[in-house]
């Protein structure tokens, strides 16, 4: 039966057991943990608490979240927290959005070597940007970068690429002044593409020679070095595309953009249209088309839908957001303060402790009062039933 409100969790709960049985031995422990987390998110399996209004007595049950970074329902709060921490880093300049994408031939290798190749992608892209920006022929400055890894296309196919948010300028190499980029131009994308290609392939060949890459299935033959070289021969000659969007209109637009990109997962619940136990229908963007034709609808067998979703489970401990240049490490605050001084901008607001603690209690949906926790229950337990009217009256007279 078709449903009007679908979540990835619904699909996993319904078809997950059959998918695990059919692919036993082929799913990683990380993938199994993600499936379990999403299936149990905000259910009694994770426990929770009961909230009641201090004023009107309205009550509700709140189940705990799984907080898994691949769960579509758990990324909103994480994104808001992360953005609040990043707000102080924004500078009063235009910001550029730069995208580096791996060619399909390399993506096939990355599929079986996610941790190594994704890490190489971060390192090659950041070194490319910092090197070209520091070149006096281009910008001649130290820039700041926030890089976010996405591994999917809109149809959840394997499509690894990095989104980068970069201020339109940087601090001069001698630290004496701020160098602004041109209004609609940061760095030459063809130059970036050439250096990115050289750095990435050089290090990828090194990983192969060191025996650190694994190959299975249709690419098992690439374990042979000559076959590996032949496979990558086309990408050694063709242009690697680097895409740079025009700058954003102010810091608020940067934050709004980051809120949509930093904690995104392979597919959001809002894109799901229907699920009938055997097929899943969802919206996606066909980037080969323009205008209204870009928004299209796709239907996949439920087993294929789950397979595609699990393609994008990151290796354990792998970070998908990194900061480089002026925004890297412990020197970030010092660099931001110096940049603001050079730009004659107001300093970042100091970290001041509030005189009174912030009241995080949610509002009552009935009267607007404050909800307080009246009961906490453990995993796989249900809360006690709320007291009936007679019991409450009896307690009040005691």
Secondary structure, 3 states (H helix, E strand, C coil): CCCCCCCHHHHHHHHHHHHHHHCCCCCCHHHHHHHHHHHHCCCHHHCEEEEEECCCCCEEEEECCCCCCCCCCCHHHHHHHHHHHHHHHCCCCCEEEEEEECCHHHHHHHHHCHHHHHHHHHHHHHHHHHHHHHCCCCCCEECEEEEEEEEECCCCCEEEEEEEEEECEEEECCCCCEEECECCECCCHHHHHHHHHHHHHHHHHHHHHCCCCCCCHHHHHHHCHHHHHHHHHHHHHCCCCEEEECCCCCHHHHHHHHHHHCCCCCCCHHHEEEECCCEEEEEEECCCCCHHHHEEEEEEEHHHHHHHHHCCCCCCCCCCEEEEECCCHHHHHHHHHHHHHHCCCCCCCCCCCCCCCCCCCCECCCCCCEEEEEEEECCCCCCCCCCCHHHHHHHHHC
